[in-house]
């Protein structure tokens, strides 16, 4: 059977929301508050939860790894996050939060054999994912695997999503898009509104300057929408991202990958039914589709 790198994007669309519920769940905010983080916004705990696998990282490392956040935004939260709770405590609380979250959403479904099968398949894919040159994926892959299937599932998806994300950064760099240009060009193709991307902390002046740079390259029009060249560039970025994220799915094979997609669908539905996930996000879920390849 011929390779199908676009499968990596289709699987990401299905798996990412199941993992991303973590960033919006009341149970997760409760655990963050118990650690001592302010929870009036999600950012103090977000940087702690996501960066903790890197250890007590400084702002320069987290800015580099996260890529699209303004350095000022990162510096507001890192390394201050580790004064609230050390990374090992954050990681322990992270698993408690995932446990509470999935028990709330899935109820007795956390003991469903179908979930255990999905977790086993997701883990096999995650363990086949190369972490060379991928710091966030490697940091998560280096953590001890939890025992409970629902925790295994979340951890496996986390490795896969960071592996894809690290590859996406490589694709952006290869295509000459700096962090703010990456966001401006993504907004330009309609992945999400400009207001949605404001959460990354860039000023209006920085956004406008990036748009001007892209316009000088013929990538965006005066109104900020993408030109044909701009759309072609973004699609090339996404195709490169798919290529770099395909290895786990090639290793898992089409039959097992299809089985995982089948098993994850009821979980995905329950996650979407919570209403906690935003209609738009900076990831472009539901917007950036995987076209057929020639």
C-alpha positions as CSV (number, residue, x, y, z in Angstrom):
1,X,0.0,0.0,0.0
2,X,1.3,3.5,-0.9
3,X,2.3,5.9,1.8
4,X,-0.3,8.4,2.8
5,X,1.3,11.2,4.9
6,X,-2.0,13.1,4.9
7,X,-3.2,10.4,7.3
8,X,-1.0,12.1,9.9
9,X,-3.2,15.2,9.7
10,X,-6.4,13.3,9.7
11,X,-5.4,11.4,12.9
12,X,-4.3,14.7,14.5
13,X,-7.7,16.2,13.8
14,X,-9.3,13.2,15.7
15,X,-6.8,12.9,18.5
16,X,-5.9,16.5,19.3
17,X,-9.3,17.5,20.8
18,X,-9.3,14.4,23.1
19,X,-6.0,15.7,24.5
20,X,-6.7,19.4,24.3
21,X,-9.7,19.2,26.6
22,X,-7.0,19.3,29.3
23,X,-6.4,23.0,28.7
24,X,-10.1,23.9,29.4
25,X,-11.3,21.4,32.0
26,X,-12.5,22.6,35.4
27,X,-10.9,19.6,37.0
28,X,-7.5,20.7,35.6
29,X,-7.9,24.2,36.8
30,X,-8.8,22.8,40.3
31,X,-5.5,20.9,40.4
32,X,-3.6,24.0,39.2
33,X,-5.2,26.1,41.9
34,X,-4.3,23.5,44.5
35,X,-0.7,23.9,43.4
36,X,-0.9,27.6,43.9
37,X,-1.3,28.9,40.3
38,X,-3.7,31.7,39.5
39,X,-6.6,30.4,37.5
40,X,-8.4,33.6,36.4
41,X,-6.7,32.9,33.0
42,X,-5.3,29.6,31.7
43,X,-1.8,30.9,31.0
44,X,-0.1,30.5,34.4
45,X,-0.9,26.9,34.6
46,X,-0.6,26.3,30.8
47,X,3.1,27.1,30.8
48,X,3.6,25.0,33.9
49,X,1.7,22.0,32.6
50,X,3.3,22.0,29.1
51,X,6.8,23.0,30.0
52,X,7.2,20.8,33.1
53,X,8.6,17.8,31.1
54,X,11.6,20.0,30.2
55,X,12.5,20.5,33.8
56,X,12.9,23.9,35.4
57,X,13.4,25.5,32.0
58,X,14.1,29.2,31.6
59,X,12.1,31.6,29.4
60,X,14.5,31.4,26.5
61,X,14.2,27.6,26.2
62,X,10.4,27.6,26.5
63,X,10.1,30.5,24.0
64,X,12.2,28.5,21.5
65,X,10.3,25.3,22.1
66,X,6.8,26.8,22.0
67,X,7.9,29.0,19.0
68,X,4.7,31.1,18.4
69,X,4.5,32.8,21.8
70,X,5.9,36.3,22.3
71,X,9.0,36.2,24.4
72,X,7.4,38.7,26.7
73,X,4.4,36.4,27.3
74,X,6.6,33.5,28.1
75,X,8.7,35.6,30.4
76,X,5.6,36.6,32.4
77,X,5.2,32.9,33.4
78,X,8.6,31.2,33.1
79,X,10.6,30.6,35.2
80,X,8.2,32.0,37.8
81,X,6.1,28.9,37.4
82,X,8.7,26.8,39.1
83,X,8.6,29.1,42.2
84,X,5.0,28.1,42.6
85,X,5.6,24.3,42.1
86,X,8.6,22.4,41.0
87,X,8.3,20.5,37.7
88,X,8.1,17.1,39.4
89,X,5.1,18.3,41.5
90,X,3.5,19.7,38.3
91,X,3.8,16.4,36.5
92,X,2.3,14.5,39.4
93,X,-0.6,16.9,39.5
94,X,-0.9,16.7,35.7
95,X,-1.8,13.0,35.9
96,X,-4.2,13.6,38.7
97,X,-5.9,16.3,36.6
98,X,-6.1,14.0,33.6
99,X,-7.6,11.3,35.8
100,X,-10.2,13.6,37.2
101,X,-11.0,15.1,33.8
102,X,-11.6,11.8,32.0
103,X,-13.5,10.3,34.9
104,X,-15.9,13.3,34.7
105,X,-16.3,13.1,30.9
106,X,-16.3,9.3,30.4
107,X,-17.6,8.0,33.7
108,X,-17.4,4.2,33.8
109,X,-16.1,4.4,30.3
110,X,-12.5,4.7,31.7
111,X,-12.8,1.0,32.4
112,X,-14.1,0.1,28.9
113,X,-12.0,-2.5,27.1
114,X,-12.3,-0.4,24.0
115,X,-10.6,2.5,25.7
116,X,-7.8,0.1,26.8
117,X,-7.4,-1.1,23.2
118,X,-7.3,2.5,22.0
119,X,-4.6,3.3,24.6
120,X,-2.5,0.3,23.5
121,X,-2.7,1.4,19.9
122,X,-1.9,5.0,20.6
123,X,1.0,4.0,22.8
124,X,2.4,1.8,20.0
125,X,2.2,4.8,17.6
126,X,3.8,7.1,20.2
127,X,6.7,4.7,20.9
128,X,7.4,4.6,17.1
129,X,7.6,8.3,16.9
130,X,11.2,9.6,16.4
131,X,12.1,12.3,18.8
132,X,15.4,13.3,17.1
133,X,15.5,17.1,16.9
134,X,12.1,17.3,18.7
135,X,12.7,18.6,22.3
136,X,9.1,18.7,23.5
137,X,8.3,15.2,22.1
138,X,11.5,13.9,23.6
139,X,10.9,15.4,27.0
140,X,7.4,13.8,27.2
141,X,8.6,10.5,25.8
142,X,11.2,10.4,28.5
143,X,8.6,10.4,31.3
144,X,7.5,7.2,32.9
145,X,4.4,5.7,31.3
146,X,1.3,5.7,33.6
147,X,-0.6,2.5,34.3
148,X,-4.3,3.3,33.8
149,X,-5.4,3.0,30.2
150,X,-7.1,6.5,30.1
151,X,-3.8,8.0,31.4
152,X,-1.8,6.0,28.8
153,X,-4.1,7.3,26.1
154,X,-3.6,11.0,27.1
155,X,0.1,10.6,27.5
156,X,0.5,8.8,24.1
157,X,-1.5,11.5,22.3
158,X,0.6,14.1,24.1
159,X,3.8,12.6,22.7
160,X,2.3,12.4,19.2
161,X,1.0,16.0,19.3
162,X,4.3,17.4,20.5
163,X,6.2,15.3,17.9
164,X,3.9,16.8,15.2
165,X,4.3,20.3,16.8
166,X,8.1,20.1,16.8
167,X,8.1,19.0,13.2
168,X,5.8,21.9,12.4
169,X,8.3,24.3,13.9
170,X,11.0,22.7,11.6
171,X,8.7,23.2,8.6
172,X,8.0,26.9,9.5
173,X,11.7,27.5,9.8
174,X,12.4,25.8,6.5
175,X,9.8,27.9,4.8
176,X,11.2,31.1,6.3
177,X,8.4,32.0,8.7
178,X,9.5,33.5,12.0
179,X,7.2,33.0,15.0
180,X,4.9,36.0,14.5
181,X,4.9,35.5,10.7
182,X,3.8,32.0,11.3
183,X,0.7,33.3,13.0
184,X,0.0,36.1,10.6
185,X,0.2,33.8,7.6
186,X,-2.0,31.2,9.4
187,X,-4.7,33.8,10.1
188,X,-4.4,34.9,6.5
189,X,-5.6,31.6,5.2
190,X,-8.6,31.6,7.6
191,X,-7.3,29.1,10.2
192,X,-8.7,31.3,12.9
193,X,-9.5,35.0,13.5
194,X,-6.7,37.5,14.2
195,X,-8.3,38.0,17.6
196,X,-7.8,34.3,18.4
197,X,-4.1,34.6,17.7
198,X,-3.8,37.6,20.1
199,X,-3.4,35.1,22.9
200,X,0.2,34.6,21.8
201,X,1.0,38.0,23.1
202,X,2.4,39.9,20.1
203,X,1.6,43.6,20.0
204,X,-0.3,45.3,17.2
205,X,2.9,46.9,15.9
206,X,4.7,43.5,15.8
207,X,1.7,41.9,14.0
208,X,1.6,44.8,11.5
209,X,5.3,44.6,10.9
210,X,5.1,40.9,10.2
211,X,2.2,41.4,7.9
212,X,4.2,44.0,6.0
213,X,7.1,41.6,5.7
214,X,4.8,38.9,4.3
215,X,3.3,41.5,1.9
216,X,6.7,42.4,0.6
217,X,7.2,38.7,-0.3
218,X,3.8,38.6,-2.1
219,X,2.3,36.3,0.5
220,X,-0.5,38.5,1.9
221,X,-2.7,41.2,0.4
222,X,-3.2,44.7,1.8
223,X,-6.3,43.5,3.8
224,X,-4.2,40.7,5.4
225,X,-5.7,37.8,3.5
226,X,-3.4,35.3,1.8
227,X,-2.5,35.6,-1.8
228,X,-2.3,32.5,-4.0
229,X,1.4,32.4,-3.2
230,X,0.6,32.7,0.5
231,X,-1.8,29.9,0.4
232,X,0.6,27.7,-1.5
233,X,3.3,28.4,1.0
234,X,1.0,27.5,4.0
235,X,-0.1,24.3,2.3
236,X,3.6,23.5,1.7
237,X,4.2,24.0,5.4
238,X,1.3,21.7,6.3
239,X,2.4,19.0,3.8
240,X,5.9,19.1,5.3
241,X,4.4,18.9,8.8
242,X,2.4,15.8,7.7
243,X,5.5,14.2,6.2
244,X,7.4,14.7,9.4
245,X,4.5,13.4,11.5
246,X,3.8,10.3,9.4
247,X,6.4,7.9,10.8
248,X,4.3,6.7,13.8
249,X,1.3,5.9,11.5
250,X,3.4,4.2,9.0
251,X,4.8,2.0,11.8
252,X,1.4,1.3,13.2
253,X,0.0,0.4,9.8
254,X,-3.2,1.2,8.1
255,X,-5.4,-1.5,9.7
256,X,-4.4,-0.6,13.3
257,X,-4.5,3.1,12.5
258,X,-8.1,2.7,11.2
259,X,-9.0,0.7,14.3
260,X,-7.6,3.5,16.6
261,X,-9.7,6.1,14.6
262,X,-12.8,3.9,15.1
263,X,-12.1,3.4,18.8
264,X,-11.4,7.1,19.5
265,X,-14.6,8.4,17.8
266,X,-17.0,7.8,20.8
267,X,-14.4,9.4,23.1
268,X,-14.1,12.4,20.8
269,X,-17.9,12.8,20.7
270,X,-18.1,12.9,24.5
271,X,-15.3,15.4,24.6
272,X,-17.0,17.7,22.0
273,X,-20.3,17.3,23.9
274,X,-18.7,19.0,27.0
275,X,-18.8,22.3,25.1
276,X,-15.5,23.2,26.8
277,X,-13.4,23.4,23.6
278,X,-13.4,26.8,21.9
279,X,-15.0,27.1,18.5
280,X,-11.7,28.4,17.2
281,X,-8.1,27.8,18.2
282,X,-4.7,28.8,17.0
283,X,-4.2,25.2,15.8
284,X,-6.7,25.5,13.1
285,X,-8.5,22.3,14.0
286,X,-11.4,21.8,11.6
287,X,-10.0,24.5,9.3
288,X,-6.8,23.0,7.9
289,X,-7.8,19.9,6.1
290,X,-5.6,17.3,4.5
291,X,-6.0,17.4,0.7
292,X,-5.4,14.3,-1.4
293,X,-1.9,13.9,-2.8
294,X,-1.0,13.4,-6.4
